Amino acid sequence: MRELSLNVLDIAQNSITANASLITVEVIEDTALHTLSIDIIDNGKGMSEEQLLSVRDPFFTTRTTRKVGMGLPLFKLAA
């Protein structure tokens, strides 16, 4: 849970960097499937089609400083 929490905070920080003024984190429990889903929704600048296709690639990043692209892959792994 700690890793998931840290990843949620990292993604929220990315949202702020993308000029988001609203960030919503939803945790949805499906008792029938015994799963939790975490949705992070913001109103930032969004992603291009190319970025959406590459977002789970651990070596892809759009950052110009601290070029780390592990956010979503680590989030998925921690889940």
N, CA, C and O atoms as CSV, one atom per row, in Angstrom:
chain,resi,resn,atom,element,x,y,z
A,1,MET,N,N,0.822,-1.198,0.000
A,1,MET,CA,C,0.000,0.000,0.000
A,1,MET,C,C,0.864,1.259,0.000
A,1,MET,O,O,0.496,2.276,-0.589
A,2,ARG,N,N,2.009,1.181,0.664
A,2,ARG,CA,C,2.882,2.361,0.707
A,2,ARG,C,C,3.361,2.733,-0.698
A,2,ARG,O,O,3.349,3.904,-1.076
A,3,GLU,N,N,3.783,1.722,-1.468
A,3,GLU,CA,C,4.242,1.974,-2.833
A,3,GLU,C,C,3.123,2.561,-3.688
A,3,GLU,O,O,3.347,3.492,-4.461
A,4,LEU,N,N,1.919,2.012,-3.546
A,4,LEU,CA,C,0.788,2.552,-4.297
A,4,LEU,C,C,0.540,4.010,-3.930
A,4,LEU,O,O,0.304,4.847,-4.802
A,5,SER,N,N,0.594,4.304,-2.643
A,5,SER,CA,C,0.373,5.682,-2.183
A,5,SER,C,C,1.420,6.627,-2.751
A,5,SER,O,O,1.088,7.727,-3.193
A,6,LEU,N,N,2.676,6.211,-2.742
A,6,LEU,CA,C,3.740,7.056,-3.286
A,6,LEU,C,C,3.568,7.270,-4.785
A,6,LEU,O,O,3.829,8.361,-5.292
A,7,ASN,N,N,3.132,6.237,-5.492
A,7,ASN,CA,C,2.894,6.375,-6.927
A,7,ASN,C,C,1.717,7.301,-7.216
A,7,ASN,O,O,1.764,8.078,-8.169
A,8,VAL,N,N,0.662,7.228,-6.405
A,8,VAL,CA,C,-0.469,8.147,-6.571
A,8,VAL,C,C,0.006,9.584,-6.388
A,8,VAL,O,O,-0.375,10.467,-7.156
A,9,LEU,N,N,0.837,9.822,-5.372
A,9,LEU,CA,C,1.366,11.171,-5.143
A,9,LEU,C,C,2.239,11.633,-6.304
A,9,LEU,O,O,2.186,12.801,-6.688
A,10,ASP,N,N,3.040,10.735,-6.865
A,10,ASP,CA,C,3.890,11.089,-8.006
A,10,ASP,C,C,3.044,11.459,-9.223
A,10,ASP,O,O,3.337,12.431,-9.920
A,11,ILE,N,N,2.007,10.687,-9.468
A,11,ILE,CA,C,1.124,10.982,-10.599
A,11,ILE,C,C,0.388,12.301,-10.366
A,11,ILE,O,O,0.202,13.080,-11.301
A,12,ALA,N,N,-0.030,12.554,-9.131
A,12,ALA,CA,C,-0.677,13.835,-8.814
A,12,ALA,C,C,0.286,14.996,-9.040
A,12,ALA,O,O,-0.115,16.045,-9.543
A,13,GLN,N,N,1.550,14.815,-8.671
A,13,GLN,CA,C,2.553,15.856,-8.914
A,13,GLN,C,C,2.710,16.107,-10.413
A,13,GLN,O,O,2.844,17.254,-10.839
A,14,ASN,N,N,2.693,15.053,-11.203
A,14,ASN,CA,C,2.752,15.211,-12.663
A,14,ASN,C,C,1.544,15.994,-13.171
A,14,ASN,O,O,1.664,16.798,-14.095
A,15,SER,N,N,0.392,15.759,-12.570
A,15,SER,CA,C,-0.813,16.492,-12.959
A,15,SER,C,C,-0.661,17.978,-12.679
A,15,SER,O,O,-1.061,18.813,-13.490
A,16,ILE,N,N,-0.090,18.301,-11.542
A,16,ILE,CA,C,0.134,19.707,-11.192
A,16,ILE,C,C,1.096,20.339,-12.188
A,16,ILE,O,O,0.890,21.471,-12.627
A,17,THR,N,N,2.143,19.607,-12.541
A,17,THR,CA,C,3.105,20.093,-13.534
A,17,THR,C,C,2.425,20.327,-14.887
A,17,THR,O,O,2.838,21.202,-15.649
A,18,ALA,N,N,1.385,19.546,-15.181
A,18,ALA,CA,C,0.634,19.688,-16.437
A,18,ALA,C,C,-0.480,20.729,-16.307
A,18,ALA,O,O,-1.427,20.743,-17.093
A,19,ASN,N,N,-0.350,21.597,-15.305
A,19,ASN,CA,C,-1.288,22.708,-15.088
A,19,ASN,C,C,-2.694,22.277,-14.705
A,19,ASN,O,O,-3.654,22.994,-14.989
A,20,ALA,N,N,-2.837,21.128,-14.069
A,20,ALA,CA,C,-4.157,20.706,-13.601
A,20,ALA,C,C,-4.563,21.547,-12.395
A,20,ALA,O,O,-3.754,21.812,-11.505
A,21,SER,N,N,-5.811,21.958,-12.378
A,21,SER,CA,C,-6.339,22.676,-11.219
A,21,SER,C,C,-7.285,21.788,-10.420
A,21,SER,O,O,-7.719,22.155,-9.328
A,22,LEU,N,N,-7.601,20.615,-10.971
A,22,LEU,CA,C,-8.480,19.665,-10.302
A,22,LEU,C,C,-7.924,18.261,-10.511
A,22,LEU,O,O,-7.703,17.834,-11.644
A,23,ILE,N,N,-7.703,17.553,-9.416
A,23,ILE,CA,C,-7.225,16.165,-9.471
A,23,ILE,C,C,-8.160,15.335,-8.605
A,23,ILE,O,O,-8.366,15.646,-7.432
A,24,THR,N,N,-8.720,14.287,-9.177
A,24,THR,CA,C,-9.625,13.410,-8.451
A,24,THR,C,C,-9.011,12.016,-8.397
A,24,THR,O,O,-8.581,11.477,-9.416
A,25,VAL,N,N,-8.975,11.441,-7.201
A,25,VAL,CA,C,-8.501,10.066,-7.024
A,25,VAL,C,C,-9.692,9.254,-6.532
A,25,VAL,O,O,-10.258,9.542,-5.477
A,26,GLU,N,N,-10.062,8.247,-7.296
A,26,GLU,CA,C,-11.184,7.386,-6.941
A,26,GLU,C,C,-10.676,5.970,-6.700
A,26,GLU,O,O,-9.922,5.427,-7.508
A,27,VAL,N,N,-11.087,5.384,-5.596
A,27,VAL,CA,C,-10.780,3.981,-5.306
A,27,VAL,C,C,-12.109,3.238,-5.363
A,27,VAL,O,O,-13.033,3.536,-4.606
A,28,ILE,N,N,-12.192,2.273,-6.262
A,28,ILE,CA,C,-13.444,1.564,-6.505
A,28,ILE,C,C,-13.247,0.092,-6.162
A,28,ILE,O,O,-12.361,-0.568,-6.704
A,29,GLU,N,N,-14.076,-0.411,-5.263
A,29,GLU,CA,C,-14.005,-1.811,-4.856
A,29,GLU,C,C,-15.069,-2.615,-5.599
A,29,GLU,O,O,-16.239,-2.235,-5.639
A,30,ASP,N,N,-14.647,-3.718,-6.180
A,30,ASP,CA,C,-15.577,-4.654,-6.808
A,30,ASP,C,C,-15.536,-5.932,-5.979
A,30,ASP,O,O,-14.645,-6.766,-6.144
A,31,THR,N,N,-16.512,-6.074,-5.086
A,31,THR,CA,C,-16.509,-7.228,-4.183
A,31,THR,C,C,-16.752,-8.537,-4.929
A,31,THR,O,O,-16.281,-9.590,-4.499
A,32,ALA,N,N,-17.478,-8.480,-6.035
A,32,ALA,CA,C,-17.743,-9.701,-6.805
A,32,ALA,C,C,-16.463,-10.242,-7.434
A,32,ALA,O,O,-16.254,-11.453,-7.488
A,33,LEU,N,N,-15.607,-9.334,-7.911
A,33,LEU,CA,C,-14.352,-9.751,-8.543
A,33,LEU,C,C,-13.163,-9.698,-7.586
A,33,LEU,O,O,-12.053,-10.083,-7.952
A,34,HIS,N,N,-13.392,-9.222,-6.359
A,34,HIS,CA,C,-12.330,-9.087,-5.357
A,34,HIS,C,C,-11.193,-8.209,-5.876
A,34,HIS,O,O,-10.020,-8.568,-5.772
A,35,THR,N,N,-11.554,-7.058,-6.432
A,35,THR,CA,C,-10.551,-6.143,-6.982
A,35,THR,C,C,-10.782,-4.715,-6.497
A,35,THR,O,O,-11.883,-4.339,-6.095
A,36,LEU,N,N,-9.718,-3.947,-6.549
A,36,LEU,CA,C,-9.781,-2.501,-6.339
A,36,LEU,C,C,-9.268,-1.839,-7.611
A,36,LEU,O,O,-8.291,-2.294,-8.205
A,37,SER,N,N,-9.919,-0.782,-8.018
A,37,SER,CA,C,-9.443,0.025,-9.143
A,37,SER,C,C,-9.128,1.409,-8.611
A,37,SER,O,O,-9.854,1.943,-7.771
A,38,ILE,N,N,-8.048,1.985,-9.101
A,38,ILE,CA,C,-7.683,3.345,-8.724
A,38,ILE,C,C,-7.698,4.183,-9.992
A,38,ILE,O,O,-6.936,3.933,-10.926
A,39,ASP,N,N,-8.576,5.181,-10.013
A,39,ASP,CA,C,-8.666,6.108,-11.140
A,39,ASP,C,C,-8.127,7.452,-10.689
A,39,ASP,O,O,-8.539,7.981,-9.657
A,40,ILE,N,N,-7.208,8.001,-11.463
A,40,ILE,CA,C,-6.666,9.328,-11.194
A,40,ILE,C,C,-7.032,10.190,-12.396
A,40,ILE,O,O,-6.573,9.948,-13.513
A,41,ILE,N,N,-7.857,11.189,-12.154
A,41,ILE,CA,C,-8.406,12.016,-13.227
A,41,ILE,C,C,-8.028,13.466,-12.957
A,41,ILE,O,O,-8.176,13.956,-11.837
A,42,ASP,N,N,-7.539,14.150,-13.993
A,42,ASP,CA,C,-7.211,15.566,-13.821
A,42,ASP,C,C,-7.661,16.361,-15.037
A,42,ASP,O,O,-8.078,15.800,-16.050
A,43,ASN,N,N,-7.568,17.658,-14.915
A,43,ASN,CA,C,-7.917,18.534,-16.034
A,43,ASN,C,C,-6.670,19.232,-16.574
A,43,ASN,O,O,-6.724,20.388,-16.993
A,44,GLY,N,N,-5.554,18.516,-16.557
A,44,GLY,CA,C,-4.288,19.043,-17.075
A,44,GLY,C,C,-4.292,19.113,-18.593
A,44,GLY,O,O,-5.337,19.004,-19.234
A,45,LYS,N,N,-3.103,19.298,-19.159
A,45,LYS,CA,C,-3.007,19.525,-20.606
A,45,LYS,C,C,-3.282,18.286,-21.448
A,45,LYS,O,O,-3.438,18.403,-22.664
A,46,GLY,N,N,-3.345,17.118,-20.850
A,46,GLY,CA,C,-3.667,15.901,-21.589
A,46,GLY,C,C,-2.455,15.289,-22.271
A,46,GLY,O,O,-1.336,15.790,-22.160
A,47,MET,N,N,-2.706,14.188,-22.983
A,47,MET,CA,C,-1.644,13.470,-23.677
A,47,MET,C,C,-2.018,13.299,-25.140
A,47,MET,O,O,-3.192,13.169,-25.488
A,48,SER,N,N,-1.010,13.301,-25.980
A,48,SER,CA,C,-1.229,13.050,-27.408
A,48,SER,C,C,-1.502,11.556,-27.614
A,48,SER,O,O,-1.308,10.746,-26.708
A,49,GLU,N,N,-1.950,11.212,-28.809
A,49,GLU,CA,C,-2.196,9.807,-29.147
A,49,GLU,C,C,-0.915,8.981,-28.992
A,49,GLU,O,O,-0.954,7.859,-28.486
A,50,GLU,N,N,0.217,9.539,-29.428
A,50,GLU,CA,C,1.507,8.850,-29.305
A,50,GLU,C,C,1.857,8.610,-27.837
A,50,GLU,O,O,2.329,7.531,-27.478
A,51,GLN,N,N,1.629,9.608,-26.997
A,51,GLN,CA,C,1.918,9.459,-25.573
A,51,GLN,C,C,1.030,8.391,-24.951
A,51,GLN,O,O,1.502,7.588,-24.146
A,52,LEU,N,N,-0.241,8.370,-25.310
A,52,LEU,CA,C,-1.150,7.358,-24.779
A,52,LEU,C,C,-0.700,5.950,-25.146
A,52,LEU,O,O,-0.830,5.025,-24.344
A,53,LEU,N,N,-0.174,5.784,-26.351
A,53,LEU,CA,C,0.296,4.467,-26.786
A,53,LEU,C,C,1.569,4.041,-26.054
A,53,LEU,O,O,1.835,2.847,-25.921
A,54,SER,N,N,2.357,5.008,-25.579
A,54,SER,CA,C,3.651,4.717,-24.952
A,54,SER,C,C,3.635,4.818,-23.431
A,54,SER,O,O,4.653,4.556,-22.791
A,55,VAL,N,N,2.514,5.188,-22.844
A,55,VAL,CA,C,2.467,5.547,-21.429
A,55,VAL,C,C,2.887,4.405,-20.488
A,55,VAL,O,O,3.345,4.669,-19.376
A,56,ARG,N,N,2.741,3.164,-20.907
A,56,ARG,CA,C,3.129,2.033,-20.049
A,56,ARG,C,C,4.545,1.538,-20.311
A,56,ARG,O,O,5.005,0.600,-19.661
A,57,ASP,N,N,5.232,2.156,-21.250
A,57,ASP,CA,C,6.626,1.817,-21.546
A,57,ASP,C,C,7.508,2.418,-20.455
A,57,ASP,O,O,7.512,3.637,-20.284
A,58,PRO,N,N,8.261,1.592,-19.704
A,58,PRO,CA,C,9.063,2.124,-18.598
A,58,PRO,C,C,10.185,3.065,-19.031
A,58,PRO,O,O,10.761,3.760,-18.194
A,59,PHE,N,N,10.502,3.096,-20.324
A,59,PHE,CA,C,11.586,3.961,-20.796
A,59,PHE,C,C,11.066,5.198,-21.519
A,59,PHE,O,O,11.845,5.968,-22.081
A,60,PHE,N,N,9.757,5.388,-21.504
A,60,PHE,CA,C,9.157,6.558,-22.149
A,60,PHE,C,C,8.918,7.652,-21.113
A,60,PHE,O,O,8.406,7.383,-20.027
A,61,THR,N,N,9.287,8.873,-21.448
A,61,THR,CA,C,8.995,10.018,-20.589
A,61,THR,C,C,8.906,11.277,-21.431
A,61,THR,O,O,9.511,11.370,-22.499
A,62,THR,N,N,8.159,12.229,-20.947
A,62,THR,CA,C,8.097,13.539,-21.593
A,62,THR,C,C,8.821,14.579,-20.749
A,62,THR,O,O,8.886,15.751,-21.121
A,63,ARG,N,N,9.358,14.155,-19.629
A,63,ARG,CA,C,10.056,15.087,-18.738
A,63,ARG,C,C,11.349,15.580,-19.372
A,63,ARG,O,O,12.033,14.843,-20.081
A,64,THR,N,N,11.666,16.834,-19.105
A,64,THR,CA,C,12.928,17.389,-19.590
A,64,THR,C,C,13.976,17.407,-18.489
A,64,THR,O,O,15.173,17.481,-18.769
A,65,THR,N,N,13.536,17.341,-17.245
A,65,THR,CA,C,14.445,17.193,-16.112
A,65,THR,C,C,14.036,15.924,-15.376
A,65,THR,O,O,12.872,15.526,-15.421
A,66,ARG,N,N,14.973,15.300,-14.710
A,66,ARG,CA,C,14.719,14.039,-14.005
A,66,ARG,C,C,13.979,13.075,-14.923
A,66,ARG,O,O,12.840,12.687,-14.664
A,67,LYS,N,N,14.650,12.705,-15.987
A,67,LYS,CA,C,14.032,11.896,-17.040
A,67,LYS,C,C,13.781,10.469,-16.578
A,67,LYS,O,O,14.548,9.555,-16.883
A,68,VAL,N,N,12.704,10.297,-15.845
A,68,VAL,CA,C,12.300,8.991,-15.342
A,68,VAL,C,C,10.921,8.698,-15.905
A,68,VAL,O,O,10.014,9.522,-15.790
A,69,GLY,N,N,10.757,7.536,-16.509
A,69,GLY,CA,C,9.476,7.185,-17.095
A,69,GLY,C,C,8.821,5.992,-16.435
A,69,GLY,O,O,8.031,5.296,-17.073
A,70,MET,N,N,9.125,5.739,-15.182
A,70,MET,CA,C,8.662,4.517,-14.532
A,70,MET,C,C,7.348,4.674,-13.770
A,70,MET,O,O,6.888,3.706,-13.163
A,71,GLY,N,N,6.733,5.842,-13.778
A,71,GLY,CA,C,5.541,6.103,-12.968
A,71,GLY,C,C,4.424,5.086,-13.125
A,71,GLY,O,O,4.094,4.385,-12.169
A,72,LEU,N,N,3.842,4.993,-14.299
A,72,LEU,CA,C,2.727,4.074,-14.498
A,72,LEU,C,C,3.146,2.609,-14.497
A,72,LEU,O,O,2.412,1.787,-13.948
A,73,PRO,N,N,4.294,2.230,-15.085
A,73,PRO,CA,C,4.705,0.823,-14.977
A,73,PRO,C,C,4.912,0.380,-13.520
A,73,PRO,O,O,4.530,-0.731,-13.155
A,74,LEU,N,N,5.511,1.237,-12.692
A,74,LEU,CA,C,5.691,0.884,-11.281
A,74,LEU,C,C,4.358,0.849,-10.552
A,74,LEU,O,O,4.141,0.009,-9.678
A,75,PHE,N,N,3.472,1.760,-10.912
A,75,PHE,CA,C,2.138,1.781,-10.315
A,75,PHE,C,C,1.421,0.467,-10.599
A,75,PHE,O,O,0.819,-0.124,-9.702
A,76,LYS,N,N,1.485,0.017,-11.839
A,76,LYS,CA,C,0.852,-1.247,-12.220
A,76,LYS,C,C,1.497,-2.420,-11.483
A,76,LYS,O,O,0.800,-3.323,-11.022
A,77,LEU,N,N,2.824,-2.406,-11.373
A,77,LEU,CA,C,3.535,-3.477,-10.681
A,77,LEU,C,C,3.169,-3.516,-9.199
A,77,LEU,O,O,2.973,-4.593,-8.635
A,78,ALA,N,N,3.077,-2.346,-8.567
A,78,ALA,CA,C,2.750,-2.281,-7.143
A,78,ALA,C,C,1.323,-2.737,-6.874
A,78,ALA,O,O,1.012,-3.244,-5.796
A,79,ALA,N,N,0.465,-2.551,-7.863
A,79,ALA,CA,C,-0.936,-2.949,-7.689
A,79,ALA,C,C,-1.035,-4.461,-7.676
A,79,ALA,O,O,-2.130,-5.007,-7.540
